[in-house]
Amino acid sequence: MTVMKHLAAAAITACALSAQAAPQESLPTAGAMVVVPAFGEVRHSNDQAVITLSVEEVDKDRAAAASRVNLKMKQGLEIVKQEDPQASLKTQGYYTYPVYPEEQPQPLNGQPRKPRVPTAWRVGQSLQVTTVNLAGLPKTVAAAQRTLSLNNLHFGLAPETTRKLDDQRIAATYANLTERVNSIARAMGRKVGDAVIDTIDFEGSGNYQDRVNVTGSSRVAMAMAGSPPPPVEEPSFEPGETTLQMRLVGKVRFK
């Protein structure tokens, strides 16, 4: 009886080992539809800068504050045009608003609070400058800073450059799709020649990075009438580069 049990156990073990050793059958892939995402990117040195210059004045006389702002903005425009004739200029953000004392007078004997009276007026305006003359940018900004304040600066790609890079971006994304389809075909035990692209859905969009922001107060000190502004040392800028990305989704059908 014991011998029979040992023989039965040995038979079961042999069957199990033989089942494990048998090769697994591959899944049928005829007519299979595979959705494949692909990605591509290209990099290019930034060739355009957008800067924001501003002026702000505070005075008890609203007209006097506005007059100084208007004069300084006019001077700033002339400076920028002289330093960078090809730059695109756009004035924006003109504002005028009152400045009130920090402490409000308290009402006495239940009397109503007196209306607040402004102690001064704050007037300002901004100038946006778009230029591809990056070599002359430090000199232009330094010259403008004798009259205006630098509020913001960021680097990017000119629209024409972005359009030229579209061919490279599409080619890189399609190459990534081809690589992935080859890998999937090998994993499925199929030849890449058995795959037929059914649909390609491009969803490309630019992604500007490496932006440099220079922020600070837009307030400028009131200069003495008639005194020339002191010279300003040229700032240092590093344009960096921009990465443009693209994404596509391909549908591939195996014969």
Stockholm file with secondary structure:
# STOCKHOLM 1.0

chainA/1-255         MTVMKHLAAAAITACALSAQAAPQESLPTAGAMVVVPAFGEVRHSNDQAVITLSVEEVDKDRAAAASRVNLKMKQGLEIVKQEDPQASLKTQGYYTYPVYPEEQPQPLNGQPRKPRVPTAWRVGQSLQVTTVNLAGLPKTVAAAQRTLSLNNLHFGLAPETTRKLDDQRIAATYANLTERVNSIARAMGRKVGDAVIDTIDFEGSGNYQDRVNVTGSSRVAMAMAGSPPPPVEEPSFEPGETTLQMRLVGKVRFK
#=GR chainA/1-255 SS CHHHHHHHHHHHHHHHHHHHHSCCCCCCCTTCEEEEEEEEEEEEECCEEEEEEEEEEEESSHHHHHHHHHHHHHHHHHHHHHHCTTCEEEEEEEEEEEECCSSCCCCSTTCCCCCCCCSEEEEEEEEEEEESCCTTHHHHHHHHTTTSEEEEEEEECCHHHHHHHHHHHHHHHHHHHHHHHHHHHHHTTCCGGGEEEEEEEEEEEEECCCCCCCCCCCCCCCCCTTCCCCCCCCCCCCCCEEEEEEEEEEEEEEC
#=GC SS_cons         CHHHHHHHHHHHHHHHHHHHHSCCCCCCCTTCEEEEEEEEEEEEECCEEEEEEEEEEEESSHHHHHHHHHHHHHHHHHHHHHHCTTCEEEEEEEEEEEECCSSCCCCSTTCCCCCCCCSEEEEEEEEEEEESCCTTHHHHHHHHTTTSEEEEEEEECCHHHHHHHHHHHHHHHHHHHHHHHHHHHHHTTCCGGGEEEEEEEEEEEEECCCCCCCCCCCCCCCCCTTCCCCCCCCCCCCCCEEEEEEEEEEEEEEC
//
